[in-house]
Amino acid sequence: MNSLSCLVEKVQRDAFHFFPAHANPLNGLVHDSTQPFTPSSIAAVGFALTCYPVAVRRGWMSHDVALGHCLAAVRFFDEADLSGGAEASGYRGFFYHFLDMTTGRRAWESELSTIDTALLIAGILFTARFFTGDSEAEAELRRRADAIYGRVEWDWAQNGGGAISLGWTPEGGFLPWRWIGYSEALILYALALGAPDHPASTESYDEWLSGYRWKKVYDIEYLYAGPLFIHQFSHIWIDFRGIFDRYMAERGIDYFENSRRATIIHREYAIRNPRGWESYSGDCWGLTASNGPGPARHLLSNGEERDFYGYRARGAPFGPDDGTVSPWASIASLPFAPEIVESAIDCLAHRAQCQHSTFGFYGSLNPSFHLEPGDSGWVCEWHVALNQGPVVLMVENHRDGFVWDLMRGCAPVVRGLAKAGFRGGWLG
């Protein structure tokens, strides 16, 4: 193994360590981030459940310990209070976005989140594909995984319309927005359409496609979305190489190629650097949803005053862009464009200020935001589960396609893709 391969493996392993360090072994819930007093994010649990089998095959965690974490999680979600009350865990098979780490009850008055439930379900289904042994523990895990998925009422989440709602609260009912137009919810529709008992209608996918925006940027044509995480999350579990829905078939590229083009555009944007941010280059790029140094209005080193944001879904090339880049966003694009991501990883590894000794790279940095003259800029002091998971899993898919290979055999995903109109490639 050469030095770069060793570095990539270390990056992957370090990112994984976040999950066992921030999990409650009694119920499988996982902290949203290392920020003190944060609750569990149900999406974080979905990422963790997918990461544990990777850790088993890489020798970072024993089979029995990983099974214990996964079994604790599926037991909790299978037995959770789904009455829909303000202190329940969910409603109609969906779960609140944030849950108390100890009690599992709704936290932060969060919404019943359709996308975060989908990311949780993806992780649960993956554990059922990995733990296929004859032991009672593994059989129980599979039974509970099927039960959790089976009770999600995706048709209810259409709220009498086509596209699926973003969410619901017990205080106000359905949120006013729906999943229309290209976003991280591609996996949501695969799971919703393929559900065994309460599937969404195929009209939901038609309405989802109606919001797509095809653009030409830097002489590259692609299905546009600004933040990189949109081009990555669904690809963690689904191998989109060589399969096409009707929209992409008409344009002659698959979603994998589309993500490759988006990755190249992000790098090119950093090279062109139209706003003149410090350190943007061919090896320092990647705009996505992340924490930032703001909200603040702050002087650059050249004396110019600029606005900086806090948490924001940053994007390229149309913004928003306040000079904040996310190491994990470029790393998670490794399967799409290894020829440019590998050099970025190597460059990031030499930026000591953006690395944590235990969990790898911090979530984001802004080299243009200086608190003192001559410092290296702002660095987020927290690690976030939704940053760590994609690093572990997309590196694994780049290495040998492990997650993709297992999920190709997940019948609901195959069924959902077929109902969405996907054809070709491994779908047969």
Beta strands, then each sheet from edge to edge (+ up, - down):
strand 1: 40-41
strand 2: 90-91
strand 3: 94-95
strand 4: 98-99
strand 5: 112-113
strand 6: 167-169
strand 7: 173-174
strand 8: 214-217
strand 9: 220-223
strand 10: 289-290
strand 11: 296-299
strand 12: 305-308
strand 13: 312-313
strand 14: 355-356
strand 15: 360-361
strand 16: 365-366
strand 17: 378-379
sheet 1: 1+ 4-
sheet 2: 2+ 3-
sheet 3: 5+ 6- 7+
sheet 4: 8+ 9-
sheet 5: 10+ 13-
sheet 6: 11+ 12-
sheet 7: 14+ 15-
sheet 8: 16+ 17-
end
